Amino acid sequence: MEMLVLSFTIFILALFVGVELINKVPPTLHTPLMSGTNAISGIVIVGAIISAGTNTLSPTVASVLGFVAVTLASINIVAGFLVTDRMLNMFKQKG
């Protein structure tokens, strides 16, 4: 139970820090940073798969949290690539 509370506390703190950092990014840096966050989301997926296979928490909780992490990181990667592609298409010359 103590590990669950610690994990949840770290999650909430990371959520607040992430929101603050994202709100401070100027629009001109959005596309390069989006590409970087796609790479970070790939690392998150690997970590989520590893943590889903551990038995530190109950196996059900680890599986559910791992599934949620993989799902959200996958959505972030796909959306990031779509936004980056759309932004880059805006700079292409029309011929």
mmCIF file as gemmi writes it, N, C-alpha and C atoms, coordinates in Angstrom:
data_model
loop_
_atom_site.group_PDB
_atom_site.id
_atom_site.type_symbol
_atom_site.label_atom_id
_atom_site.label_alt_id
_atom_site.label_comp_id
_atom_site.label_asym_id
_atom_site.label_entity_id
_atom_site.label_seq_id
_atom_site.pdbx_PDB_ins_code
_atom_site.Cartn_x
_atom_site.Cartn_y
_atom_site.Cartn_z
_atom_site.occupancy
_atom_site.B_iso_or_equiv
_atom_site.pdbx_formal_charge
_atom_site.auth_seq_id
_atom_site.auth_asym_id
_atom_site.pdbx_PDB_model_num
ATOM 1 N N . MET Axp A 1 ? 0.826 -1.202 0 1 0 ? 1 A 1
ATOM 2 C CA . MET Axp A 1 ? 0 0 0 1 0 ? 1 A 1
ATOM 3 C C . MET Axp A 1 ? 0.866 1.261 0 1 0 ? 1 A 1
ATOM 4 N N . GLU Axp A 2 ? 1.969 1.178 0.742 1 0 ? 2 A 1
ATOM 5 C CA . GLU Axp A 2 ? 2.867 2.334 0.826 1 0 ? 2 A 1
ATOM 6 C C . GLU Axp A 2 ? 3.472 2.655 -0.539 1 0 ? 2 A 1
ATOM 7 N N . MET Axp A 3 ? 3.784 1.613 -1.297 1 0 ? 3 A 1
ATOM 8 C CA . MET Axp A 3 ? 4.359 1.812 -2.635 1 0 ? 3 A 1
ATOM 9 C C . MET Axp A 3 ? 3.334 2.449 -3.575 1 0 ? 3 A 1
ATOM 10 N N . LEU Axp A 4 ? 2.072 2.081 -3.431 1 0 ? 4 A 1
ATOM 11 C CA . LEU Axp A 4 ? 1.014 2.665 -4.258 1 0 ? 4 A 1
ATOM 12 C C . LEU Axp A 4 ? 0.858 4.154 -3.969 1 0 ? 4 A 1
ATOM 13 N N . VAL Axp A 5 ? 0.902 4.529 -2.703 1 0 ? 5 A 1
ATOM 14 C CA . VAL Axp A 5 ? 0.784 5.946 -2.327 1 0 ? 5 A 1
ATOM 15 C C . VAL Axp A 5 ? 1.983 6.726 -2.858 1 0 ? 5 A 1
ATOM 16 N N . LEU Axp A 6 ? 3.177 6.156 -2.735 1 0 ? 6 A 1
ATOM 17 C CA . LEU Axp A 6 ? 4.371 6.821 -3.251 1 0 ? 6 A 1
ATOM 18 C C . LEU Axp A 6 ? 4.299 6.985 -4.768 1 0 ? 6 A 1
ATOM 19 N N . SER Axp A 7 ? 3.893 5.941 -5.469 1 0 ? 7 A 1
ATOM 20 C CA . SER Axp A 7 ? 3.768 6.007 -6.925 1 0 ? 7 A 1
ATOM 21 C C . SER Axp A 7 ? 2.728 7.037 -7.351 1 0 ? 7 A 1
ATOM 22 N N . PHE Axp A 8 ? 1.605 7.082 -6.657 1 0 ? 8 A 1
ATOM 23 C CA . PHE Axp A 8 ? 0.562 8.046 -6.975 1 0 ? 8 A 1
ATOM 24 C C . PHE Axp A 8 ? 1.025 9.472 -6.713 1 0 ? 8 A 1
ATOM 25 N N . THR Axp A 9 ? 1.768 9.678 -5.634 1 0 ? 9 A 1
ATOM 26 C CA . THR Axp A 9 ? 2.3 11.005 -5.312 1 0 ? 9 A 1
ATOM 27 C C . THR Axp A 9 ? 3.273 11.473 -6.397 1 0 ? 9 A 1
ATOM 28 N N . ILE Axp A 10 ? 4.153 10.588 -6.838 1 0 ? 10 A 1
ATOM 29 C CA . ILE Axp A 10 ? 5.095 10.935 -7.9 1 0 ? 10 A 1
ATOM 30 C C . ILE Axp A 10 ? 4.35 11.249 -9.192 1 0 ? 10 A 1
ATOM 31 N N . PHE Axp A 11 ? 3.307 10.479 -9.474 1 0 ? 11 A 1
ATOM 32 C CA . PHE Axp A 11 ? 2.506 10.723 -10.672 1 0 ? 11 A 1
ATOM 33 C C . PHE Axp A 11 ? 1.866 12.106 -10.635 1 0 ? 11 A 1
ATOM 34 N N . ILE Axp A 12 ? 1.271 12.475 -9.512 1 0 ? 12 A 1
ATOM 35 C CA . ILE Axp A 12 ? 0.604 13.784 -9.382 1 0 ? 12 A 1
ATOM 36 C C . ILE Axp A 12 ? 1.627 14.912 -9.504 1 0 ? 12 A 1
ATOM 37 N N . LEU Axp A 13 ? 2.782 14.767 -8.872 1 0 ? 13 A 1
ATOM 38 C CA . LEU Axp A 13 ? 3.817 15.8 -8.978 1 0 ? 13 A 1
ATOM 39 C C . LEU Axp A 13 ? 4.316 15.939 -10.415 1 0 ? 13 A 1
ATOM 40 N N . ALA Axp A 14 ? 4.511 14.813 -11.096 1 0 ? 14 A 1
ATOM 41 C CA . ALA Axp A 14 ? 4.944 14.861 -12.497 1 0 ? 14 A 1
ATOM 42 C C . ALA Axp A 14 ? 3.887 15.516 -13.37 1 0 ? 14 A 1
ATOM 43 N N . LEU Axp A 15 ? 2.626 15.28 -13.063 1 0 ? 15 A 1
ATOM 44 C CA . LEU Axp A 15 ? 1.53 15.892 -13.813 1 0 ? 15 A 1
ATOM 45 C C . LEU Axp A 15 ? 1.581 17.416 -13.69 1 0 ? 15 A 1
ATOM 46 N N . PHE Axp A 16 ? 1.736 17.92 -12.471 1 0 ? 16 A 1
ATOM 47 C CA . PHE Axp A 16 ? 1.795 19.368 -12.27 1 0 ? 16 A 1
ATOM 48 C C . PHE Axp A 16 ? 3.021 19.986 -12.94 1 0 ? 16 A 1
ATOM 49 N N . VAL Axp A 17 ? 4.18 19.346 -12.812 1 0 ? 17 A 1
ATOM 50 C CA . VAL Axp A 17 ? 5.396 19.866 -13.437 1 0 ? 17 A 1
ATOM 51 C C . VAL Axp A 17 ? 5.251 19.862 -14.956 1 0 ? 17 A 1
ATOM 52 N N . GLY Axp A 18 ? 4.688 18.798 -15.519 1 0 ? 18 A 1
ATOM 53 C CA . GLY Axp A 18 ? 4.488 18.715 -16.959 1 0 ? 18 A 1
ATOM 54 C C . GLY Axp A 18 ? 3.579 19.799 -17.488 1 0 ? 18 A 1
ATOM 55 N N . VAL Axp A 19 ? 2.485 20.047 -16.793 1 0 ? 19 A 1
ATOM 56 C CA . VAL Axp A 19 ? 1.551 21.095 -17.22 1 0 ? 19 A 1
ATOM 57 C C . VAL Axp A 19 ? 2.226 22.461 -17.173 1 0 ? 19 A 1
ATOM 58 N N . GLU Axp A 20 ? 2.976 22.733 -16.124 1 0 ? 20 A 1
ATOM 59 C CA . GLU Axp A 20 ? 3.667 24.02 -16.018 1 0 ? 20 A 1
ATOM 60 C C . GLU Axp A 20 ? 4.703 24.188 -17.128 1 0 ? 20 A 1
ATOM 61 N N . LEU Axp A 21 ? 5.451 23.132 -17.423 1 0 ? 21 A 1
ATOM 62 C CA . LEU Axp A 21 ? 6.459 23.228 -18.476 1 0 ? 21 A 1
ATOM 63 C C . LEU Axp A 21 ? 5.835 23.433 -19.842 1 0 ? 21 A 1
ATOM 64 N N . ILE Axp A 22 ? 4.771 22.713 -20.13 1 0 ? 22 A 1
ATOM 65 C CA . ILE Axp A 22 ? 4.128 22.829 -21.437 1 0 ? 22 A 1
ATOM 66 C C . ILE Axp A 22 ? 3.51 24.209 -21.626 1 0 ? 22 A 1
ATOM 67 N N . ASN Axp A 23 ? 2.954 24.769 -20.581 1 0 ? 23 A 1
ATOM 68 C CA . ASN Axp A 23 ? 2.344 26.095 -20.693 1 0 ? 23 A 1
ATOM 69 C C . ASN Axp A 23 ? 3.368 27.198 -20.918 1 0 ? 23 A 1
ATOM 70 N N . LYS Axp A 24 ? 4.627 26.956 -20.594 1 0 ? 24 A 1
ATOM 71 C CA . LYS Axp A 24 ? 5.67 27.971 -20.747 1 0 ? 24 A 1
ATOM 72 C C . LYS Axp A 24 ? 6.37 27.919 -22.112 1 0 ? 24 A 1
ATOM 73 N N . VAL Axp A 25 ? 6.045 26.944 -22.949 1 0 ? 25 A 1
ATOM 74 C CA . VAL Axp A 25 ? 6.722 26.794 -24.249 1 0 ? 25 A 1
ATOM 75 C C . VAL Axp A 25 ? 6.13 27.78 -25.253 1 0 ? 25 A 1
ATOM 76 N N . PRO Axp A 26 ? 6.989 28.615 -25.878 1 0 ? 26 A 1
ATOM 77 C CA . PRO Axp A 26 ? 6.472 29.534 -26.897 1 0 ? 26 A 1
ATOM 78 C C . PRO Axp A 26 ? 6.097 28.763 -28.173 1 0 ? 26 A 1
ATOM 79 N N . PRO Axp A 27 ? 5.165 29.311 -28.959 1 0 ? 27 A 1
ATOM 80 C CA . PRO Axp A 27 ? 4.711 28.608 -30.169 1 0 ? 27 A 1
ATOM 81 C C . PRO Axp A 27 ? 5.816 28.297 -31.182 1 0 ? 27 A 1
ATOM 82 N N . THR Axp A 28 ? 6.869 29.124 -31.242 1 0 ? 28 A 1
ATOM 83 C CA . THR Axp A 28 ? 7.931 28.883 -32.223 1 0 ? 28 A 1
ATOM 84 C C . THR Axp A 28 ? 8.749 27.632 -31.901 1 0 ? 28 A 1
ATOM 85 N N . LEU Axp A 29 ? 8.736 27.204 -30.66 1 0 ? 29 A 1
ATOM 86 C CA . LEU Axp A 29 ? 9.482 26.006 -30.28 1 0 ? 29 A 1
ATOM 87 C C . LEU Axp A 29 ? 8.607 24.764 -30.233 1 0 ? 29 A 1
ATOM 88 N N . HIS Axp A 30 ? 7.335 24.894 -30.553 1 0 ? 30 A 1
ATOM 89 C CA . HIS Axp A 30 ? 6.416 23.775 -30.38 1 0 ? 30 A 1
ATOM 90 C C . HIS Axp A 30 ? 6.782 22.567 -31.236 1 0 ? 30 A 1
ATOM 91 N N . THR Axp A 31 ? 7.043 22.769 -32.524 1 0 ? 31 A 1
ATOM 92 C CA . THR Axp A 31 ? 7.308 21.638 -33.419 1 0 ? 31 A 1
ATOM 93 C C . THR Axp A 31 ? 8.597 20.904 -33.061 1 0 ? 31 A 1
ATOM 94 N N . PRO Axp A 32 ? 9.731 21.6 -32.829 1 0 ? 32 A 1
ATOM 95 C CA . PRO Axp A 32 ? 10.935 20.84 -32.433 1 0 ? 32 A 1
ATOM 96 C C . PRO Axp A 32 ? 10.765 20.101 -31.113 1 0 ? 32 A 1
ATOM 97 N N . LEU Axp A 33 ? 10.083 20.703 -30.174 1 0 ? 33 A 1
ATOM 98 C CA . LEU Axp A 33 ? 9.882 20.037 -28.892 1 0 ? 33 A 1
ATOM 99 C C . LEU Axp A 33 ? 8.915 18.868 -29.01 1 0 ? 33 A 1
ATOM 100 N N . MET Axp A 34 ? 7.966 18.962 -29.943 1 0 ? 34 A 1
ATOM 101 C CA . MET Axp A 34 ? 7.027 17.857 -30.151 1 0 ? 34 A 1
ATOM 102 C C . MET Axp A 34 ? 7.781 16.621 -30.634 1 0 ? 34 A 1
ATOM 103 N N . SER Axp A 35 ? 8.759 16.826 -31.495 1 0 ? 35 A 1
ATOM 104 C CA . SER Axp A 35 ? 9.56 15.704 -31.967 1 0 ? 35 A 1
ATOM 105 C C . SER Axp A 35 ? 10.339 15.073 -30.816 1 0 ? 35 A 1
ATOM 106 N N . GLY Axp A 36 ? 10.846 15.901 -29.934 1 0 ? 36 A 1
ATOM 107 C CA . GLY Axp A 36 ? 11.565 15.383 -28.763 1 0 ? 36 A 1
ATOM 108 C C . GLY Axp A 36 ? 10.66 14.624 -27.819 1 0 ? 36 A 1
ATOM 109 N N . THR Axp A 37 ? 9.446 15.119 -27.634 1 0 ? 37 A 1
ATOM 110 C CA . THR Axp A 37 ? 8.528 14.414 -26.73 1 0 ? 37 A 1
ATOM 111 C C . THR Axp A 37 ? 8.057 13.105 -27.327 1 0 ? 37 A 1
ATOM 112 N N . ASN Axp A 38 ? 8.055 12.99 -28.648 1 0 ? 38 A 1
ATOM 113 C CA . ASN Axp A 38 ? 7.741 11.695 -29.259 1 0 ? 38 A 1
ATOM 114 C C . ASN Axp A 38 ? 8.78 10.659 -28.869 1 0 ? 38 A 1
ATOM 115 N N . ALA Axp A 39 ? 10.036 11.045 -28.844 1 0 ? 39 A 1
ATOM 116 C CA . ALA Axp A 39 ? 11.094 10.129 -28.43 1 0 ? 39 A 1
ATOM 117 C C . ALA Axp A 39 ? 10.946 9.765 -26.956 1 0 ? 39 A 1
ATOM 118 N N . ILE Axp A 40 ? 10.608 10.744 -26.135 1 0 ? 40 A 1
ATOM 119 C CA . ILE Axp A 40 ? 10.416 10.482 -24.705 1 0 ? 40 A 1
ATOM 120 C C . ILE Axp A 40 ? 9.227 9.553 -24.494 1 0 ? 40 A 1
ATOM 121 N N . SER Axp A 41 ? 8.173 9.72 -25.278 1 0 ? 41 A 1
ATOM 122 C CA . SER Axp A 41 ? 7.012 8.839 -25.152 1 0 ? 41 A 1
ATOM 123 C C . SER Axp A 41 ? 7.364 7.402 -25.521 1 0 ? 41 A 1
ATOM 124 N N . GLY Axp A 42 ? 8.287 7.241 -26.452 1 0 ? 42 A 1
ATOM 125 C CA . GLY Axp A 42 ? 8.766 5.894 -26.76 1 0 ? 42 A 1
ATOM 126 C C . GLY Axp A 42 ? 9.446 5.259 -25.566 1 0 ? 42 A 1
ATOM 127 N N . ILE Axp A 43 ? 10.204 6.051 -24.824 1 0 ? 43 A 1
ATOM 128 C CA . ILE Axp A 43 ? 10.849 5.555 -23.611 1 0 ? 43 A 1
ATOM 129 C C . ILE Axp A 43 ? 9.796 5.241 -22.552 1 0 ? 43 A 1
ATOM 130 N N . VAL Axp A 44 ? 8.754 6.059 -22.478 1 0 ? 44 A 1
ATOM 131 C CA . VAL Axp A 44 ? 7.664 5.811 -21.532 1 0 ? 44 A 1
ATOM 132 C C . VAL Axp A 44 ? 6.987 4.482 -21.827 1 0 ? 44 A 1
ATOM 133 N N . ILE Axp A 45 ? 6.805 4.175 -23.097 1 0 ? 45 A 1
ATOM 134 C CA . ILE Axp A 45 ? 6.178 2.899 -23.463 1 0 ? 45 A 1
ATOM 135 C C . ILE Axp A 45 ? 7.041 1.726 -23.001 1 0 ? 45 A 1
ATOM 136 N N . VAL Axp A 46 ? 8.343 1.818 -23.201 1 0 ? 46 A 1
ATOM 137 C CA . VAL Axp A 46 ? 9.23 0.743 -22.752 1 0 ? 46 A 1
ATOM 138 C C . VAL Axp A 46 ? 9.16 0.597 -21.224 1 0 ? 46 A 1
ATOM 139 N N . GLY Axp A 47 ? 9.195 1.72 -20.509 1 0 ? 47 A 1
ATOM 140 C CA . GLY Axp A 47 ? 9.096 1.672 -19.046 1 0 ? 47 A 1
ATOM 141 C C . GLY Axp A 47 ? 7.765 1.126 -18.576 1 0 ? 47 A 1
ATOM 142 N N . ALA Axp A 48 ? 6.697 1.472 -19.274 1 0 ? 48 A 1
ATOM 143 C CA . ALA Axp A 48 ? 5.376 0.974 -18.895 1 0 ? 48 A 1
ATOM 144 C C . ALA Axp A 48 ? 5.265 -0.529 -19.104 1 0 ? 48 A 1
ATOM 145 N N . ILE Axp A 49 ? 5.842 -1.014 -20.187 1 0 ? 49 A 1
ATOM 146 C CA . ILE Axp A 49 ? 5.815 -2.458 -20.428 1 0 ? 49 A 1
ATOM 147 C C . ILE Axp A 49 ? 6.62 -3.192 -19.363 1 0 ? 49 A 1
ATOM 148 N N . ILE Axp A 50 ? 7.765 -2.636 -18.996 1 0 ? 50 A 1
ATOM 149 C CA . ILE Axp A 50 ? 8.584 -3.259 -17.95 1 0 ? 50 A 1
ATOM 150 C C . ILE Axp A 50 ? 7.855 -3.235 -16.618 1 0 ? 50 A 1
ATOM 151 N N . SER Axp A 51 ? 7.265 -2.084 -16.261 1 0 ? 51 A 1
ATOM 152 C CA . SER Axp A 51 ? 6.584 -1.986 -14.965 1 0 ? 51 A 1
ATOM 153 C C . SER Axp A 51 ? 5.314 -2.821 -14.918 1 0 ? 51 A 1
ATOM 154 N N . ALA Axp A 52 ? 4.682 -3.032 -16.064 1 0 ? 52 A 1
ATOM 155 C CA . ALA Axp A 52 ? 3.483 -3.873 -16.083 1 0 ? 52 A 1
ATOM 156 C C . ALA Axp A 52 ? 3.832 -5.319 -15.781 1 0 ? 52 A 1
ATOM 157 N N . GLY Axp A 53 ? 5.059 -5.711 -16.037 1 0 ? 53 A 1
ATOM 158 C CA . GLY Axp A 53 ? 5.47 -7.08 -15.787 1 0 ? 53 A 1
ATOM 159 C C . GLY Axp A 53 ? 6.028 -7.321 -14.4 1 0 ? 53 A 1
ATOM 160 N N . THR Axp A 54 ? 6.146 -6.28 -13.584 1 0 ? 54 A 1
ATOM 161 C CA . THR Axp A 54 ? 6.688 -6.454 -12.237 1 0 ? 54 A 1
ATOM 162 C C . THR Axp A 54 ? 5.588 -6.833 -11.262 1 0 ? 54 A 1
ATOM 163 N N . ASN Axp A 55 ? 5.989 -7.351 -10.136 1 0 ? 55 A 1
ATOM 164 C CA . ASN Axp A 55 ? 5.035 -7.734 -9.094 1 0 ? 55 A 1
ATOM 165 C C . ASN Axp A 55 ? 5.2 -6.879 -7.846 1 0 ? 55 A 1
ATOM 166 N N . THR Axp A 56 ? 5.746 -5.66 -7.99 1 0 ? 56 A 1
ATOM 167 C CA . THR Axp A 56 ? 5.897 -4.775 -6.849 1 0 ? 56 A 1
ATOM 168 C C . THR Axp A 56 ? 4.531 -4.422 -6.281 1 0 ? 56 A 1
ATOM 169 N N . LEU Axp A 57 ? 3.625 -4.036 -7.142 1 0 ? 57 A 1
ATOM 170 C CA . LEU Axp A 57 ? 2.23 -3.844 -6.759 1 0 ? 57 A 1
ATOM 171 C C . LEU Axp A 57 ? 1.518 -5.163 -7.034 1 0 ? 57 A 1
ATOM 172 N N . SER Axp A 58 ? 0.254 -5.198 -6.795 1 0 ? 58 A 1
ATOM 173 C CA . SER Axp A 58 ? -0.468 -6.424 -7.148 1 0 ? 58 A 1
ATOM 174 C C . SER Axp A 58 ? -0.429 -6.566 -8.67 1 0 ? 58 A 1
ATOM 175 N N . PRO Axp A 59 ? -0.409 -7.799 -9.173 1 0 ? 59 A 1
ATOM 176 C CA . PRO Axp A 59 ? -0.316 -7.989 -10.631 1 0 ? 59 A 1
ATOM 177 C C . PRO Axp A 59 ? -1.44 -7.302 -11.397 1 0 ? 59 A 1
ATOM 178 N N . THR Axp A 60 ? -2.618 -7.24 -10.839 1 0 ? 60 A 1
ATOM 179 C CA . THR Axp A 60 ? -3.732 -6.591 -11.529 1 0 ? 60 A 1
ATOM 180 C C . THR Axp A 60 ? -3.501 -5.093 -11.641 1 0 ? 60 A 1
ATOM 181 N N . VAL Axp A 61 ? -3.08 -4.466 -10.552 1 0 ? 61 A 1
ATOM 182 C CA . VAL Axp A 61 ? -2.831 -3.019 -10.558 1 0 ? 61 A 1
ATOM 183 C C . VAL Axp A 61 ? -1.702 -2.687 -11.525 1 0 ? 61 A 1
ATOM 184 N N . ALA Axp A 62 ? -0.629 -3.482 -11.503 1 0 ? 62 A 1
ATOM 185 C CA . ALA Axp A 62 ? 0.499 -3.233 -12.408 1 0 ? 62 A 1
ATOM 186 C C . ALA Axp A 62 ? 0.069 -3.384 -13.86 1 0 ? 62 A 1
ATOM 187 N N . SER Axp A 63 ? -0.739 -4.376 -14.145 1 0 ? 63 A 1
ATOM 188 C CA . SER Axp A 63 ? -1.199 -4.578 -15.525 1 0 ? 63 A 1
ATOM 189 C C . SER Axp A 63 ? -2.089 -3.442 -15.991 1 0 ? 63 A 1
ATOM 190 N N . VAL Axp A 64 ? -2.999 -3 -15.127 1 0 ? 64 A 1
ATOM 191 C CA . VAL Axp A 64 ? -3.91 -1.912 -15.496 1 0 ? 64 A 1
ATOM 192 C C . VAL Axp A 64 ? -3.137 -0.616 -15.691 1 0 ? 64 A 1
ATOM 193 N N . LEU Axp A 65 ? -2.252 -0.287 -14.756 1 0 ? 65 A 1
ATOM 194 C CA . LEU Axp A 65 ? -1.466 0.943 -14.886 1 0 ? 65 A 1
ATOM 195 C C . LEU Axp A 65 ? -0.54 0.882 -16.094 1 0 ? 65 A 1
ATOM 196 N N . GLY Axp A 66 ? 0.035 -0.281 -16.349 1 0 ? 66 A 1
ATOM 197 C CA . GLY Axp A 66 ? 0.886 -0.44 -17.531 1 0 ? 66 A 1
ATOM 198 C C . GLY Axp A 66 ? 0.096 -0.262 -18.811 1 0 ? 66 A 1
ATOM 199 N N . PHE Axp A 67 ? -1.108 -0.83 -18.865 1 0 ? 67 A 1
ATOM 200 C CA . PHE Axp A 67 ? -1.952 -0.682 -20.044 1 0 ? 67 A 1
ATOM 201 C C . PHE Axp A 67 ? -2.332 0.777 -20.269 1 0 ? 67 A 1
ATOM 202 N N . VAL Axp A 68 ? -2.694 1.472 -19.202 1 0 ? 68 A 1
ATOM 203 C CA . VAL Axp A 68 ? -3.065 2.886 -19.314 1 0 ? 68 A 1
ATOM 204 C C . VAL Axp A 68 ? -1.861 3.703 -19.79 1 0 ? 68 A 1
ATOM 205 N N . ALA Axp A 69 ? -0.685 3.424 -19.234 1 0 ? 69 A 1
ATOM 206 C CA . ALA Axp A 69 ? 0.518 4.163 -19.634 1 0 ? 69 A 1
ATOM 207 C C . ALA Axp A 69 ? 0.866 3.922 -21.098 1 0 ? 69 A 1
ATOM 208 N N . VAL Axp A 70 ? 0.786 2.674 -21.528 1 0 ? 70 A 1
ATOM 209 C CA . VAL Axp A 70 ? 1.089 2.355 -22.93 1 0 ? 70 A 1
ATOM 210 C C . VAL Axp A 70 ? 0.075 3.026 -23.854 1 0 ? 70 A 1
ATOM 211 N N . THR Axp A 71 ? -1.199 2.989 -23.471 1 0 ? 71 A 1
ATOM 212 C CA . THR Axp A 71 ? -2.243 3.593 -24.3 1 0 ? 71 A 1
ATOM 213 C C . THR Axp A 71 ? -2.049 5.101 -24.428 1 0 ? 71 A 1
ATOM 214 N N . LEU Axp A 72 ? -1.841 5.779 -23.303 1 0 ? 72 A 1
ATOM 215 C CA . LEU Axp A 72 ? -1.683 7.235 -23.338 1 0 ? 72 A 1
ATOM 216 C C . LEU Axp A 72 ? -0.406 7.648 -24.079 1 0 ? 72 A 1
ATOM 217 N N . ALA Axp A 73 ? 0.679 6.93 -23.861 1 0 ? 73 A 1
ATOM 218 C CA . ALA Axp A 73 ? 1.922 7.265 -24.565 1 0 ? 73 A 1
ATOM 219 C C . ALA Axp A 73 ? 1.778 7.015 -26.062 1 0 ? 73 A 1
ATOM 220 N N . SER Axp A 74 ? 1.055 5.968 -26.446 1 0 ? 74 A 1
ATOM 221 C CA . SER Axp A 74 ? 0.829 5.695 -27.872 1 0 ? 74 A 1
ATOM 222 C C . SER Axp A 74 ? -0.001 6.8 -28.514 1 0 ? 74 A 1
ATOM 223 N N . ILE Axp A 75 ? -1.029 7.247 -27.812 1 0 ? 75 A 1
ATOM 224 C CA . ILE Axp A 75 ? -1.841 8.36 -28.32 1 0 ? 75 A 1
ATOM 225 C C . ILE Axp A 75 ? -0.972 9.608 -28.471 1 0 ? 75 A 1
ATOM 226 N N . ASN Axp A 76 ? -0.11 9.846 -27.506 1 0 ? 76 A 1
ATOM 227 C CA . ASN Axp A 76 ? 0.766 11.016 -27.551 1 0 ? 76 A 1
ATOM 228 C C . ASN Axp A 76 ? 1.723 10.941 -28.735 1 0 ? 76 A 1
ATOM 229 N N . ILE Axp A 77 ? 2.26 9.763 -29.011 1 0 ? 77 A 1
ATOM 230 C CA . ILE Axp A 77 ? 3.185 9.608 -30.128 1 0 ? 77 A 1
ATOM 231 C C . ILE Axp A 77 ? 2.471 9.844 -31.457 1 0 ? 77 A 1
ATOM 232 N N . VAL Axp A 78 ? 1.323 9.204 -31.641 1 0 ? 78 A 1
ATOM 233 C CA . VAL Axp A 78 ? 0.584 9.352 -32.902 1 0 ? 78 A 1
ATOM 234 C C . VAL Axp A 78 ? 0.156 10.802 -33.108 1 0 ? 78 A 1
ATOM 235 N N . ALA Axp A 79 ? -0.401 11.408 -32.083 1 0 ? 79 A 1
ATOM 236 C CA . ALA Axp A 79 ? -0.835 12.804 -32.197 1 0 ? 79 A 1
ATOM 237 C C . ALA Axp A 79 ? 0.356 13.728 -32.439 1 0 ? 79 A 1
ATOM 238 N N . GLY Axp A 80 ? 1.477 13.453 -31.8 1 0 ? 80 A 1
ATOM 239 C CA . GLY Axp A 80 ? 2.669 14.266 -31.999 1 0 ? 80 A 1
ATOM 240 C C . GLY Axp A 80 ? 3.17 14.208 -33.425 1 0 ? 80 A 1
ATOM 241 N N . PHE Axp A 81 ? 3.185 13.011 -33.995 1 0 ? 81 A 1
ATOM 242 C CA . PHE Axp A 81 ? 3.612 12.894 -35.385 1 0 ? 81 A 1
ATOM 243 C C . PHE Axp A 81 ? 2.63 13.575 -36.327 1 0 ? 81 A 1
ATOM 244 N N . LEU Axp A 82 ? 1.349 13.469 -36.05 1 0 ? 82 A 1
ATOM 245 C CA . LEU Axp A 82 ? 0.355 14.134 -36.903 1 0 ? 82 A 1
ATOM 246 C C . LEU Axp A 82 ? 0.499 15.65 -36.844 1 0 ? 82 A 1
ATOM 247 N N . VAL Axp A 83 ? 0.689 16.186 -35.646 1 0 ? 83 A 1
ATOM 248 C CA . VAL Axp A 83 ? 0.848 17.64 -35.498 1 0 ? 83 A 1
ATOM 249 C C . VAL Axp A 83 ? 2.137 18.099 -36.163 1 0 ? 83 A 1
ATOM 250 N N . THR Axp A 84 ? 3.217 17.35 -35.951 1 0 ? 84 A 1
ATOM 251 C CA . THR Axp A 84 ? 4.496 17.719 -36.563 1 0 ? 84 A 1
ATOM 252 C C . THR Axp A 84 ? 4.4 17.686 -38.082 1 0 ? 84 A 1
ATOM 253 N N . ASP Axp A 85 ? 3.776 16.658 -38.629 1 0 ? 85 A 1
ATOM 254 C CA . ASP Axp A 85 ? 3.61 16.56 -40.082 1 0 ? 85 A 1
ATOM 255 C C . ASP Axp A 85 ? 2.774 17.711 -40.613 1 0 ? 85 A 1
ATOM 256 N N . ARG Axp A 86 ? 1.723 18.053 -39.913 1 0 ? 86 A 1
ATOM 257 C CA . ARG Axp A 86 ? 0.867 19.165 -40.347 1 0 ? 86 A 1
ATOM 258 C C . ARG Axp A 86 ? 1.624 20.49 -40.313 1 0 ? 86 A 1
ATOM 259 N N . MET Axp A 87 ? 2.411 20.692 -39.263 1 0 ? 87 A 1
ATOM 260 C CA . MET Axp A 87 ? 3.18 21.936 -39.158 1 0 ? 87 A 1
ATOM 261 C C . MET Axp A 87 ? 4.232 22.011 -40.269 1 0 ? 87 A 1
ATOM 262 N N . LEU Axp A 88 ? 4.886 20.895 -40.547 1 0 ? 88 A 1
ATOM 263 C CA . LEU Axp A 88 ? 5.907 20.906 -41.599 1 0 ? 88 A 1
ATOM 264 C C . LEU Axp A 88 ? 5.292 21.101 -42.971 1 0 ? 88 A 1
ATOM 265 N N . ASN Axp A 89 ? 4.085 20.592 -43.199 1 0 ? 89 A 1
ATOM 266 C CA . ASN Axp A 89 ? 3.403 20.804 -44.484 1 0 ? 89 A 1
ATOM 267 C C . ASN Axp A 89 ? 3.04 22.262 -44.704 1 0 ? 89 A 1
ATOM 268 N N . MET Axp A 90 ? 2.894 23.02 -43.638 1 0 ? 90 A 1
ATOM 269 C CA . MET Axp A 90 ? 2.584 24.435 -43.771 1 0 ? 90 A 1
ATOM 270 C C . MET Axp A 90 ? 3.757 25.198 -44.385 1 0 ? 90 A 1
ATOM 271 N N . PHE Axp A 91 ? 4.99 24.679 -44.239 1 0 ? 91 A 1
ATOM 272 C CA . PHE Axp A 91 ? 6.168 25.37 -44.723 1 0 ? 91 A 1
ATOM 273 C C . PHE Axp A 91 ? 6.577 24.926 -46.123 1 0 ? 91 A 1
ATOM 274 N N . LYS Axp A 92 ? 5.929 23.901 -46.682 1 0 ? 92 A 1
ATOM 275 C CA . LYS Axp A 92 ? 6.276 23.44 -48.011 1 0 ? 92 A 1
ATOM 276 C C . LYS Axp A 92 ? 5.739 24.411 -49.052 1 0 ? 92 A 1
ATOM 277 N N . GLN Axp A 93 ? 6.524 24.587 -50.108 1 0 ? 93 A 1
ATOM 278 C CA . GLN Axp A 93 ? 6.082 25.456 -51.175 1 0 ? 93 A 1
ATOM 279 C C . GLN Axp A 93 ? 5.053 24.73 -52.042 1 0 ? 93 A 1
ATOM 280 N N . LYS Axp A 94 ? 4.029 25.448 -52.401 1 0 ? 94 A 1
ATOM 281 C CA . LYS Axp A 94 ? 3.001 24.854 -53.248 1 0 ? 94 A 1
ATOM 282 C C . LYS Axp A 94 ? 3.414 25.034 -54.691 1 0 ? 94 A 1
ATOM 283 N N . GLY Axp A 95 ? 3.375 23.959 -55.436 1 0 ? 95 A 1
ATOM 284 C CA . GLY Axp A 95 ? 3.859 24.054 -56.799 1 0 ? 95 A 1
ATOM 285 C C . GLY Axp A 95 ? 2.854 23.509 -57.721 1 0 ? 95 A 1
